[in-house]
């Protein structure tokens, strides 16, 4: 599904595409000017986790539309990446994960990967823009989508490359149309699911967007993969109307802040966009998007905080699932179709037993 700008309709494209569609922010512990608008960081209790872990030593691969490699809130956080789309028939990998791709032209829809990256791990406390969930984690830019969409082969190749080059977390803010789960269930197309399994053997946690078409289960690859599928909540901790229900067979499902999509900019998730891209909210280099794409990097950031503590993949997933909280009820680690195991809680997760 195509990236969700705050005023645009949810739309889908064939193949796998970018998926972009509580509490009032507390007094910010950082000097980032847009931090007060980042209700998502408050909802997942990111700042309360930072005295225990800030993600140092962990790398989050953003397998997406590429990243603005020169963005002032991201550039110092980047490790070498790769591009898998537009490389030609003779070459699998080319270029460096730049959002502009091999033709040097950046479409606004390809701002998506830069936005996802800022949510997960923007430079924090630099007096610029936004803060990230995992302030000391690194970002690995992996471009597998062009003009917002791509093939399962390119996406799988990107995941495998990231795992082979030191990624600890694989962020997949992408998905396919509802109903295509049958392709992986029947074995007709398991490229991405197999790549996620491979990344797991290399010690990487995969976090995958649920989808933006309001159906009753995670779309592919979230549905049948071994990764964690993520549904969306709004700033009031209600399940976002556009979000798929976080449901999949193995019940490795949680929720995280993804926005409202039908209101004002501050109802959605603020983050970085390429400095040359259009900002629908009028702040150069930053914008507010909504979607399960935005929910997913909140969870990827929490995974980085946990992996930086020396936890294994299993221990990291257990911490995320068992400490997530169900809004209103206040219970933790209990599955419901609306929230999965609940809204991720960074503070509780990093404090949990291994």
Protein Blocks (a to p, Z undefined) as FASTA:
>chain_A
ZZddfkbccdddedjddddfbdcddddfbfbfklmmmmmlmmnommmmmmmogoioiacd
dddebpafkbfklmmmpccdddfehnbjkbmbgcjhianlmnopacfklmmmmmmmmmmm
pcehklpajadfblmbccddddfbgehiacfklmmmmmmmmmmnopabdcddbdddehjl
mmmmnopammlmmmmmmmmmnopacdddfbjnhpabdcdfklmmcbdcdddddfkopacf
klccdddfklpacdddebjolacfklmccddddfkbccfkopghiacdedjklmmmmmmm
mmmmmmmnopafklmmmmmmmmpccehklpghiacfklonopcdfklmmmpcZZ
